[in-house]
Amino acid sequence: MKITDITANQLSTGRLLIRVHTDDGVTGIADGSRSLAIYRAYFDEVVKPLLVGKDALQPTRHWEALTLGDGDRATRLPPQIVGAVDIALWDIMGKAAGMPLSALMGGAARNDIPLYWSQGNGWKKTPEQMLADVQRGYEQGFRFFKVRMDWRDYRQDANPEKDFAIFKMAREWLPDDCPLGFDANNAYSVSTAIMQGKRLQDLGCAHFEEPIPQYDLPGLKQVVDALDVPISTGEQETSRWRFRDLIDQANPDILQPDILNVGGISEVKRVYEVAVIRNKPVMPHSPVAGINSAASLHAYSTVGNAIRPHEFSDEFSGDLDQIARLFNEPIMPENGRIQLPDRPGLGLVLDEVELAKAIVA
């Protein structure tokens, strides 16, 4: 089965659809995260010259060619480019084998996966506004939650008091048996993170995510050592080697790889192996409904000790009904959980009529 083309299209949902086509008529799909122009430029200039004509059933070999080089040239492509191609190739593998991806990766430890409701933009919301978003998730059946501040590292220590007020109001409203995490999104200096973390843990915070800038591993080690609340991070790491360094230098309590940012299924599987070896719980970052969420859930389902909920947010997904219409049998949350199908590949088949309506470029 040979690769014949790799395409990118902008959809009216706001997402990019990445497709890898083969001479057997089997097509693999993935979501893209950058602009359409960037994906098409990389595909036309580097990816297609490397992969067209190659065996589609060798995703790991192609991951290495795109990430490290093919012997004749060094590539070093961005992991979001490699990851989208890799996810689509694994989808082809599953479809060709007639097996769901979880089975192809060794078998699912669970097919019924709880989700946590993730709501952000705390930096520009009042506590009351964030509480309303939390309540909306509760009404939909979610029982695990996270509030995100979305400050980023260039807005250090901007407003920790309001951040805490947001968490406190949501925590006081939620029932005691509904865990609530807090995501600073790289917002704090080490000292502020420690002070904030002590207040959060006193209120029973389930996890404290990205308390300081992701590049400050020695600083993160200080935060981890000073607090009892579990510290989580990893969504911005781009390889197994970065996760190795993250563990060795900062020792966070929970690892949060993003399946696209880390380079796709081929690499997230390796990160999970590192996590198991180092006895680190994992809790993936891939909150957007659609194709990559399905890929992340398939990979996560194969980790035997991965019992924490998977992230989900409707904020960046667009209209969920519109996304669902793109597939013959969509994979969507129900009562705060997702039931993974046993259909081949990702378990998603595009509705070609609806897709034609949704393609805008």
Contacts in CASP RR format, 6 or more apart in sequence:
PFRMAT RR
TARGET T0000
AUTHOR 0000-0000-0000
METHOD contacts of the structure
MODEL  1
MKITDITANQLSTGRLLIRVHTDDGVTGIADGSRSLAIYRAYFDEVVKPL
LVGKDALQPTRHWEALTLGDGDRATRLPPQIVGAVDIALWDIMGKAAGMP
LSALMGGAARNDIPLYWSQGNGWKKTPEQMLADVQRGYEQGFRFFKVRMD
WRDYRQDANPEKDFAIFKMAREWLPDDCPLGFDANNAYSVSTAIMQGKRL
QDLGCAHFEEPIPQYDLPGLKQVVDALDVPISTGEQETSRWRFRDLIDQA
NPDILQPDILNVGGISEVKRVYEVAVIRNKPVMPHSPVAGINSAASLHAY
STVGNAIRPHEFSDEFSGDLDQIARLFNEPIMPENGRIQLPDRPGLGLVL
DEVELAKAIVA
1 22 0 8 1.000
1 23 0 8 1.000
1 24 0 8 1.000
1 26 0 8 1.000
1 55 0 8 1.000
1 56 0 8 1.000
1 57 0 8 1.000
1 92 0 8 1.000
1 96 0 8 1.000
2 22 0 8 1.000
2 23 0 8 1.000
2 53 0 8 1.000
2 54 0 8 1.000
2 55 0 8 1.000
2 56 0 8 1.000
3 20 0 8 1.000
3 21 0 8 1.000
3 22 0 8 1.000
3 51 0 8 1.000
3 52 0 8 1.000
3 53 0 8 1.000
3 54 0 8 1.000
3 55 0 8 1.000
3 56 0 8 1.000
4 21 0 8 1.000
4 22 0 8 1.000
4 23 0 8 1.000
4 52 0 8 1.000
4 53 0 8 1.000
5 20 0 8 1.000
5 21 0 8 1.000
5 48 0 8 1.000
5 52 0 8 1.000
6 18 0 8 1.000
6 19 0 8 1.000
6 20 0 8 1.000
6 21 0 8 1.000
6 43 0 8 1.000
6 47 0 8 1.000
6 48 0 8 1.000
6 51 0 8 1.000
6 52 0 8 1.000
6 85 0 8 1.000
6 88 0 8 1.000
7 18 0 8 1.000
7 19 0 8 1.000
7 21 0 8 1.000
7 43 0 8 1.000
8 16 0 8 1.000
8 17 0 8 1.000
8 18 0 8 1.000
8 19 0 8 1.000
8 32 0 8 1.000
8 36 0 8 1.000
8 39 0 8 1.000
8 40 0 8 1.000
8 43 0 8 1.000
9 16 0 8 1.000
9 17 0 8 1.000
9 19 0 8 1.000
9 36 0 8 1.000
9 359 0 8 1.000
9 361 0 8 1.000
10 16 0 8 1.000
10 36 0 8 1.000
10 359 0 8 1.000
10 360 0 8 1.000
10 361 0 8 1.000
11 17 0 8 1.000
11 326 0 8 1.000
11 358 0 8 1.000
11 359 0 8 1.000
11 360 0 8 1.000
12 322 0 8 1.000
12 357 0 8 1.000
12 358 0 8 1.000
12 359 0 8 1.000
12 360 0 8 1.000
13 317 0 8 1.000
13 318 0 8 1.000
13 319 0 8 1.000
13 322 0 8 1.000
13 323 0 8 1.000
13 326 0 8 1.000
13 358 0 8 1.000
14 318 0 8 1.000
15 31 0 8 1.000
15 32 0 8 1.000
15 288 0 8 1.000
15 290 0 8 1.000
15 323 0 8 1.000
16 31 0 8 1.000
16 32 0 8 1.000
16 33 0 8 1.000
16 34 0 8 1.000
16 36 0 8 1.000
16 39 0 8 1.000
16 84 0 8 1.000
17 29 0 8 1.000
17 31 0 8 1.000
17 32 0 8 1.000
17 291 0 8 1.000
17 355 0 8 1.000
17 359 0 8 1.000
18 29 0 8 1.000
18 30 0 8 1.000
18 31 0 8 1.000
18 32 0 8 1.000
18 39 0 8 1.000
18 84 0 8 1.000
18 85 0 8 1.000
18 87 0 8 1.000
18 88 0 8 1.000
19 27 0 8 1.000
19 28 0 8 1.000
19 29 0 8 1.000
19 30 0 8 1.000
19 88 0 8 1.000
20 27 0 8 1.000
20 28 0 8 1.000
20 56 0 8 1.000
20 85 0 8 1.000
20 88 0 8 1.000
20 89 0 8 1.000
20 92 0 8 1.000
21 27 0 8 1.000
21 28 0 8 1.000
22 56 0 8 1.000
22 92 0 8 1.000
24 96 0 8 1.000
26 56 0 8 1.000
26 92 0 8 1.000
26 95 0 8 1.000
26 96 0 8 1.000
27 92 0 8 1.000
28 88 0 8 1.000
28 89 0 8 1.000
28 91 0 8 1.000
28 92 0 8 1.000
28 95 0 8 1.000
29 87 0 8 1.000
29 88 0 8 1.000
29 91 0 8 1.000
29 291 0 8 1.000
29 346 0 8 1.000
29 348 0 8 1.000
29 350 0 8 1.000
30 83 0 8 1.000
30 84 0 8 1.000
30 85 0 8 1.000
30 86 0 8 1.000
30 87 0 8 1.000
30 88 0 8 1.000
30 91 0 8 1.000
30 291 0 8 1.000
30 292 0 8 1.000
30 295 0 8 1.000
31 84 0 8 1.000
31 87 0 8 1.000
31 260 0 8 1.000
31 288 0 8 1.000
31 290 0 8 1.000
31 291 0 8 1.000
31 292 0 8 1.000
32 39 0 8 1.000
32 80 0 8 1.000
32 84 0 8 1.000
32 260 0 8 1.000
32 292 0 8 1.000
33 80 0 8 1.000
33 84 0 8 1.000
33 260 0 8 1.000
34 78 0 8 1.000
34 80 0 8 1.000
34 81 0 8 1.000
36 361 0 8 1.000
38 81 0 8 1.000
39 81 0 8 1.000
39 84 0 8 1.000
42 77 0 8 1.000
42 78 0 8 1.000
42 81 0 8 1.000
46 66 0 8 1.000
46 75 0 8 1.000
46 77 0 8 1.000
47 66 0 8 1.000
47 77 0 8 1.000
47 81 0 8 1.000
47 85 0 8 1.000
50 62 0 8 1.000
50 65 0 8 1.000
50 66 0 8 1.000
50 70 0 8 1.000
50 75 0 8 1.000
51 62 0 8 1.000
51 65 0 8 1.000
51 66 0 8 1.000
51 85 0 8 1.000
54 62 0 8 1.000
56 89 0 8 1.000
56 92 0 8 1.000
56 93 0 8 1.000
56 96 0 8 1.000
57 92 0 8 1.000
57 93 0 8 1.000
57 96 0 8 1.000
58 89 0 8 1.000
59 86 0 8 1.000
59 89 0 8 1.000
59 90 0 8 1.000
59 93 0 8 1.000
59 265 0 8 1.000
59 266 0 8 1.000
60 266 0 8 1.000
62 85 0 8 1.000
62 86 0 8 1.000
62 89 0 8 1.000
63 82 0 8 1.000
63 83 0 8 1.000
63 86 0 8 1.000
63 263 0 8 1.000
63 264 0 8 1.000
63 266 0 8 1.000
63 267 0 8 1.000
65 75 0 8 1.000
66 75 0 8 1.000
66 77 0 8 1.000
66 81 0 8 1.000
66 82 0 8 1.000
66 85 0 8 1.000
66 86 0 8 1.000
67 75 0 8 1.000
67 76 0 8 1.000
67 77 0 8 1.000
67 79 0 8 1.000
67 82 0 8 1.000
67 239 0 8 1.000
67 263 0 8 1.000
67 267 0 8 1.000
68 74 0 8 1.000
68 75 0 8 1.000
68 76 0 8 1.000
69 75 0 8 1.000
69 76 0 8 1.000
79 238 0 8 1.000
79 239 0 8 1.000
79 260 0 8 1.000
79 261 0 8 1.000
79 262 0 8 1.000
79 263 0 8 1.000
79 264 0 8 1.000
79 267 0 8 1.000
80 260 0 8 1.000
80 261 0 8 1.000
80 263 0 8 1.000
82 263 0 8 1.000
82 264 0 8 1.000
83 259 0 8 1.000
83 260 0 8 1.000
83 262 0 8 1.000
83 263 0 8 1.000
83 264 0 8 1.000
83 265 0 8 1.000
83 267 0 8 1.000
84 260 0 8 1.000
84 264 0 8 1.000
86 263 0 8 1.000
86 264 0 8 1.000
86 265 0 8 1.000
86 266 0 8 1.000
86 267 0 8 1.000
87 259 0 8 1.000
87 260 0 8 1.000
87 264 0 8 1.000
87 265 0 8 1.000
87 291 0 8 1.000
87 292 0 8 1.000
87 295 0 8 1.000
87 346 0 8 1.000
90 101 0 8 1.000
90 104 0 8 1.000
90 264 0 8 1.000
90 265 0 8 1.000
90 266 0 8 1.000
90 295 0 8 1.000
90 345 0 8 1.000
91 101 0 8 1.000
91 295 0 8 1.000
91 345 0 8 1.000
91 346 0 8 1.000
91 348 0 8 1.000
93 101 0 8 1.000
93 104 0 8 1.000
93 345 0 8 1.000
94 100 0 8 1.000
94 101 0 8 1.000
94 104 0 8 1.000
94 344 0 8 1.000
94 345 0 8 1.000
95 344 0 8 1.000
95 345 0 8 1.000
97 104 0 8 1.000
97 344 0 8 1.000
98 344 0 8 1.000
98 345 0 8 1.000
99 344 0 8 1.000
99 345 0 8 1.000
100 108 0 8 1.000
100 298 0 8 1.000
100 340 0 8 1.000
100 341 0 8 1.000
100 342 0 8 1.000
100 343 0 8 1.000
100 344 0 8 1.000
100 345 0 8 1.000
100 347 0 8 1.000
101 265 0 8 1.000
101 295 0 8 1.000
101 298 0 8 1.000
101 299 0 8 1.000
101 345 0 8 1.000
101 346 0 8 1.000
101 347 0 8 1.000
102 108 0 8 1.000
102 111 0 8 1.000
102 298 0 8 1.000
102 299 0 8 1.000
102 301 0 8 1.000
102 302 0 8 1.000
102 340 0 8 1.000
103 342 0 8 1.000
104 345 0 8 1.000
105 265 0 8 1.000
105 269 0 8 1.000
105 298 0 8 1.000
105 299 0 8 1.000
105 302 0 8 1.000
106 302 0 8 1.000
107 301 0 8 1.000
107 302 0 8 1.000
108 298 0 8 1.000
108 301 0 8 1.000
108 302 0 8 1.000
108 340 0 8 1.000
109 301 0 8 1.000
109 302 0 8 1.000
109 303 0 8 1.000
109 304 0 8 1.000
109 306 0 8 1.000
110 301 0 8 1.000
111 301 0 8 1.000
111 339 0 8 1.000
111 340 0 8 1.000
111 342 0 8 1.000
112 337 0 8 1.000
112 338 0 8 1.000
112 339 0 8 1.000
112 340 0 8 1.000
113 297 0 8 1.000
113 300 0 8 1.000
113 301 0 8 1.000
113 309 0 8 1.000
113 310 0 8 1.000
113 337 0 8 1.000
113 338 0 8 1.000
113 339 0 8 1.000
113 340 0 8 1.000
114 143 0 8 1.000
114 144 0 8 1.000
114 309 0 8 1.000
114 310 0 8 1.000
114 336 0 8 1.000
114 337 0 8 1.000
115 142 0 8 1.000
115 144 0 8 1.000
115 309 0 8 1.000
115 310 0 8 1.000
115 311 0 8 1.000
115 312 0 8 1.000
115 333 0 8 1.000
115 336 0 8 1.000
115 337 0 8 1.000
115 338 0 8 1.000
116 142 0 8 1.000
116 144 0 8 1.000
116 145 0 8 1.000
116 146 0 8 1.000
116 179 0 8 1.000
116 181 0 8 1.000
116 309 0 8 1.000
116 310 0 8 1.000
116 311 0 8 1.000
116 312 0 8 1.000
117 134 0 8 1.000
117 137 0 8 1.000
117 138 0 8 1.000
117 140 0 8 1.000
117 142 0 8 1.000
117 144 0 8 1.000
117 145 0 8 1.000
117 146 0 8 1.000
117 312 0 8 1.000
117 313 0 8 1.000
117 336 0 8 1.000
118 145 0 8 1.000
118 146 0 8 1.000
118 148 0 8 1.000
118 183 0 8 1.000
118 287 0 8 1.000
118 311 0 8 1.000
118 312 0 8 1.000
118 313 0 8 1.000
118 315 0 8 1.000
119 130 0 8 1.000
119 133 0 8 1.000
119 134 0 8 1.000
119 145 0 8 1.000
119 146 0 8 1.000
119 147 0 8 1.000
119 148 0 8 1.000
119 313 0 8 1.000
119 315 0 8 1.000
120 130 0 8 1.000
120 133 0 8 1.000
120 147 0 8 1.000
120 148 0 8 1.000
120 149 0 8 1.000
120 150 0 8 1.000
120 183 0 8 1.000
120 313 0 8 1.000
120 315 0 8 1.000
121 148 0 8 1.000
121 150 0 8 1.000
121 315 0 8 1.000
122 130 0 8 1.000
122 147 0 8 1.000
122 148 0 8 1.000
122 149 0 8 1.000
122 150 0 8 1.000
122 163 0 8 1.000
122 166 0 8 1.000
123 149 0 8 1.000
123 150 0 8 1.000
123 151 0 8 1.000
123 155 0 8 1.000
123 158 0 8 1.000
123 159 0 8 1.000
125 133 0 8 1.000
125 166 0 8 1.000
127 162 0 8 1.000
127 165 0 8 1.000
127 166 0 8 1.000
127 168 0 8 1.000
127 169 0 8 1.000
127 170 0 8 1.000
128 169 0 8 1.000
130 147 0 8 1.000
130 166 0 8 1.000
130 169 0 8 1.000
130 170 0 8 1.000
131 169 0 8 1.000
131 170 0 8 1.000
131 173 0 8 1.000
134 145 0 8 1.000
134 147 0 8 1.000
134 170 0 8 1.000
134 173 0 8 1.000
134 174 0 8 1.000
135 173 0 8 1.000
137 145 0 8 1.000
138 145 0 8 1.000
138 174 0 8 1.000
138 178 0 8 1.000
140 333 0 8 1.000
140 335 0 8 1.000
140 336 0 8 1.000
141 335 0 8 1.000
141 336 0 8 1.000
142 312 0 8 1.000
142 333 0 8 1.000
142 336 0 8 1.000
143 177 0 8 1.000
143 178 0 8 1.000
143 336 0 8 1.000
144 178 0 8 1.000
144 179 0 8 1.000
144 206 0 8 1.000
144 309 0 8 1.000
145 170 0 8 1.000
145 174 0 8 1.000
145 178 0 8 1.000
145 179 0 8 1.000
145 180 0 8 1.000
145 181 0 8 1.000
146 180 0 8 1.000
146 181 0 8 1.000
146 182 0 8 1.000
146 183 0 8 1.000
146 206 0 8 1.000
146 207 0 8 1.000
146 209 0 8 1.000
146 311 0 8 1.000
147 166 0 8 1.000
147 167 0 8 1.000
147 170 0 8 1.000
147 180 0 8 1.000
147 181 0 8 1.000
147 182 0 8 1.000
147 183 0 8 1.000
148 183 0 8 1.000
148 185 0 8 1.000
148 209 0 8 1.000
149 163 0 8 1.000
149 166 0 8 1.000
149 182 0 8 1.000
149 183 0 8 1.000
149 184 0 8 1.000
149 185 0 8 1.000
149 187 0 8 1.000
150 183 0 8 1.000
150 185 0 8 1.000
151 158 0 8 1.000
151 184 0 8 1.000
151 185 0 8 1.000
151 186 0 8 1.000
151 187 0 8 1.000
152 185 0 8 1.000
152 186 0 8 1.000
152 187 0 8 1.000
153 186 0 8 1.000
153 187 0 8 1.000
153 212 0 8 1.000
153 213 0 8 1.000
153 214 0 8 1.000
153 215 0 8 1.000
155 187 0 8 1.000
156 187 0 8 1.000
156 188 0 8 1.000
156 189 0 8 1.000
156 213 0 8 1.000
157 187 0 8 1.000
157 188 0 8 1.000
157 189 0 8 1.000
157 192 0 8 1.000
158 187 0 8 1.000
160 187 0 8 1.000
160 188 0 8 1.000
160 192 0 8 1.000
160 195 0 8 1.000
160 196 0 8 1.000
163 182 0 8 1.000
163 184 0 8 1.000
163 187 0 8 1.000
163 196 0 8 1.000
164 196 0 8 1.000
164 199 0 8 1.000
164 200 0 8 1.000
167 180 0 8 1.000
167 181 0 8 1.000
167 182 0 8 1.000
167 200 0 8 1.000
167 203 0 8 1.000
167 205 0 8 1.000
168 203 0 8 1.000
170 180 0 8 1.000
171 180 0 8 1.000
171 203 0 8 1.000
171 204 0 8 1.000
171 205 0 8 1.000
174 180 0 8 1.000
179 206 0 8 1.000
180 204 0 8 1.000
180 205 0 8 1.000
180 206 0 8 1.000
181 205 0 8 1.000
181 206 0 8 1.000
181 207 0 8 1.000
181 208 0 8 1.000
181 209 0 8 1.000
182 200 0 8 1.000
182 205 0 8 1.000
182 207 0 8 1.000
182 208 0 8 1.000
182 209 0 8 1.000
183 209 0 8 1.000
183 210 0 8 1.000
184 193 0 8 1.000
184 196 0 8 1.000
184 208 0 8 1.000
184 209 0 8 1.000
184 210 0 8 1.000
184 211 0 8 1.000
184 212 0 8 1.000
185 209 0 8 1.000
185 210 0 8 1.000
186 210 0 8 1.000
186 211 0 8 1.000
186 212 0 8 1.000
186 213 0 8 1.000
186 214 0 8 1.000
187 210 0 8 1.000
187 211 0 8 1.000
187 212 0 8 1.000
188 196 0 8 1.000
188 211 0 8 1.000
188 212 0 8 1.000
189 212 0 8 1.000
190 212 0 8 1.000
190 216 0 8 1.000
190 219 0 8 1.000
190 222 0 8 1.000
190 223 0 8 1.000
193 208 0 8 1.000
193 211 0 8 1.000
193 212 0 8 1.000
193 223 0 8 1.000
194 222 0 8 1.000
194 223 0 8 1.000
194 226 0 8 1.000
194 227 0 8 1.000
196 208 0 8 1.000
196 211 0 8 1.000
197 205 0 8 1.000
197 208 0 8 1.000
197 211 0 8 1.000
197 223 0 8 1.000
197 227 0 8 1.000
197 229 0 8 1.000
198 227 0 8 1.000
200 208 0 8 1.000
200 229 0 8 1.000
201 208 0 8 1.000
201 227 0 8 1.000
201 228 0 8 1.000
201 229 0 8 1.000
204 229 0 8 1.000
205 229 0 8 1.000
206 230 0 8 1.000
207 229 0 8 1.000
207 230 0 8 1.000
207 231 0 8 1.000
207 232 0 8 1.000
207 253 0 8 1.000
207 254 0 8 1.000
207 283 0 8 1.000
208 227 0 8 1.000
208 229 0 8 1.000
208 230 0 8 1.000
208 231 0 8 1.000
208 232 0 8 1.000
209 231 0 8 1.000
209 232 0 8 1.000
209 233 0 8 1.000
209 256 0 8 1.000
210 232 0 8 1.000
210 233 0 8 1.000
210 234 0 8 1.000
210 235 0 8 1.000
211 220 0 8 1.000
211 223 0 8 1.000
211 231 0 8 1.000
212 219 0 8 1.000
212 220 0 8 1.000
212 223 0 8 1.000
214 233 0 8 1.000
214 234 0 8 1.000
214 236 0 8 1.000
214 237 0 8 1.000
217 245 0 8 1.000
217 246 0 8 1.000
217 249 0 8 1.000
217 250 0 8 1.000
218 249 0 8 1.000
218 250 0 8 1.000
219 250 0 8 1.000
220 231 0 8 1.000
220 233 0 8 1.000
220 249 0 8 1.000
220 250 0 8 1.000
220 252 0 8 1.000
221 249 0 8 1.000
221 250 0 8 1.000
221 251 0 8 1.000
223 231 0 8 1.000
224 231 0 8 1.000
224 250 0 8 1.000
224 251 0 8 1.000
224 252 0 8 1.000
224 253 0 8 1.000
230 253 0 8 1.000
230 254 0 8 1.000
231 252 0 8 1.000
231 253 0 8 1.000
231 254 0 8 1.000
232 252 0 8 1.000
232 253 0 8 1.000
232 254 0 8 1.000
232 255 0 8 1.000
232 256 0 8 1.000
232 283 0 8 1.000
233 246 0 8 1.000
233 250 0 8 1.000
233 252 0 8 1.000
233 254 0 8 1.000
233 255 0 8 1.000
233 256 0 8 1.000
234 243 0 8 1.000
234 246 0 8 1.000
234 252 0 8 1.000
234 255 0 8 1.000
234 256 0 8 1.000
234 257 0 8 1.000
234 258 0 8 1.000
234 285 0 8 1.000
235 256 0 8 1.000
235 257 0 8 1.000
235 258 0 8 1.000
235 261 0 8 1.000
235 285 0 8 1.000
236 258 0 8 1.000
236 261 0 8 1.000
237 243 0 8 1.000
237 246 0 8 1.000
237 257 0 8 1.000
237 261 0 8 1.000
237 262 0 8 1.000
238 261 0 8 1.000
238 262 0 8 1.000
238 263 0 8 1.000
239 262 0 8 1.000
239 263 0 8 1.000
239 267 0 8 1.000
240 267 0 8 1.000
240 270 0 8 1.000
240 271 0 8 1.000
240 274 0 8 1.000
243 255 0 8 1.000
243 257 0 8 1.000
243 271 0 8 1.000
243 274 0 8 1.000
243 275 0 8 1.000
244 274 0 8 1.000
246 252 0 8 1.000
246 255 0 8 1.000
247 255 0 8 1.000
247 274 0 8 1.000
247 278 0 8 1.000
247 280 0 8 1.000
252 280 0 8 1.000
253 280 0 8 1.000
253 281 0 8 1.000
254 280 0 8 1.000
254 281 0 8 1.000
254 282 0 8 1.000
254 283 0 8 1.000
254 308 0 8 1.000
255 271 0 8 1.000
255 275 0 8 1.000
255 280 0 8 1.000
255 281 0 8 1.000
255 282 0 8 1.000
255 283 0 8 1.000
256 282 0 8 1.000
256 283 0 8 1.000
256 284 0 8 1.000
256 285 0 8 1.000
257 268 0 8 1.000
257 271 0 8 1.000
257 272 0 8 1.000
257 282 0 8 1.000
257 284 0 8 1.000
257 285 0 8 1.000
258 284 0 8 1.000
258 285 0 8 1.000
258 286 0 8 1.000
258 296 0 8 1.000
259 265 0 8 1.000
259 268 0 8 1.000
259 284 0 8 1.000
259 286 0 8 1.000
259 292 0 8 1.000
259 295 0 8 1.000
259 296 0 8 1.000
259 299 0 8 1.000
260 286 0 8 1.000
260 292 0 8 1.000
261 285 0 8 1.000
262 268 0 8 1.000
262 271 0 8 1.000
264 295 0 8 1.000
265 295 0 8 1.000
265 298 0 8 1.000
265 299 0 8 1.000
268 284 0 8 1.000
268 296 0 8 1.000
268 299 0 8 1.000
269 299 0 8 1.000
269 302 0 8 1.000
271 282 0 8 1.000
272 282 0 8 1.000
272 299 0 8 1.000
272 300 0 8 1.000
272 302 0 8 1.000
272 303 0 8 1.000
272 306 0 8 1.000
274 280 0 8 1.000
275 281 0 8 1.000
275 282 0 8 1.000
275 303 0 8 1.000
276 303 0 8 1.000
276 304 0 8 1.000
276 305 0 8 1.000
281 305 0 8 1.000
281 306 0 8 1.000
281 307 0 8 1.000
281 308 0 8 1.000
282 300 0 8 1.000
282 303 0 8 1.000
282 306 0 8 1.000
282 308 0 8 1.000
283 306 0 8 1.000
283 308 0 8 1.000
283 309 0 8 1.000
283 310 0 8 1.000
283 311 0 8 1.000
284 296 0 8 1.000
284 299 0 8 1.000
284 300 0 8 1.000
284 310 0 8 1.000
284 311 0 8 1.000
285 311 0 8 1.000
286 292 0 8 1.000
286 293 0 8 1.000
286 295 0 8 1.000
286 296 0 8 1.000
286 310 0 8 1.000
286 311 0 8 1.000
287 293 0 8 1.000
287 311 0 8 1.000
287 312 0 8 1.000
287 313 0 8 1.000
287 315 0 8 1.000
287 316 0 8 1.000
288 313 0 8 1.000
288 316 0 8 1.000
288 317 0 8 1.000
289 312 0 8 1.000
289 314 0 8 1.000
289 317 0 8 1.000
289 318 0 8 1.000
289 320 0 8 1.000
289 323 0 8 1.000
289 332 0 8 1.000
289 333 0 8 1.000
290 317 0 8 1.000
290 323 0 8 1.000
290 330 0 8 1.000
290 331 0 8 1.000
290 348 0 8 1.000
291 346 0 8 1.000
291 348 0 8 1.000
293 312 0 8 1.000
293 331 0 8 1.000
294 331 0 8 1.000
294 340 0 8 1.000
294 346 0 8 1.000
294 347 0 8 1.000
294 348 0 8 1.000
295 346 0 8 1.000
296 310 0 8 1.000
297 310 0 8 1.000
297 331 0 8 1.000
297 338 0 8 1.000
297 340 0 8 1.000
298 340 0 8 1.000
298 345 0 8 1.000
298 346 0 8 1.000
300 306 0 8 1.000
300 310 0 8 1.000
301 340 0 8 1.000
310 338 0 8 1.000
312 333 0 8 1.000
312 336 0 8 1.000
312 338 0 8 1.000
314 320 0 8 1.000
317 323 0 8 1.000
320 332 0 8 1.000
322 358 0 8 1.000
323 330 0 8 1.000
324 330 0 8 1.000
324 332 0 8 1.000
325 351 0 8 1.000
325 354 0 8 1.000
326 350 0 8 1.000
326 351 0 8 1.000
326 354 0 8 1.000
326 355 0 8 1.000
326 358 0 8 1.000
327 348 0 8 1.000
327 349 0 8 1.000
327 350 0 8 1.000
327 351 0 8 1.000
328 349 0 8 1.000
328 350 0 8 1.000
328 351 0 8 1.000
329 341 0 8 1.000
329 343 0 8 1.000
329 347 0 8 1.000
329 348 0 8 1.000
329 349 0 8 1.000
330 348 0 8 1.000
331 338 0 8 1.000
331 340 0 8 1.000
331 341 0 8 1.000
331 347 0 8 1.000
331 348 0 8 1.000
332 338 0 8 1.000
341 347 0 8 1.000
343 349 0 8 1.000
END
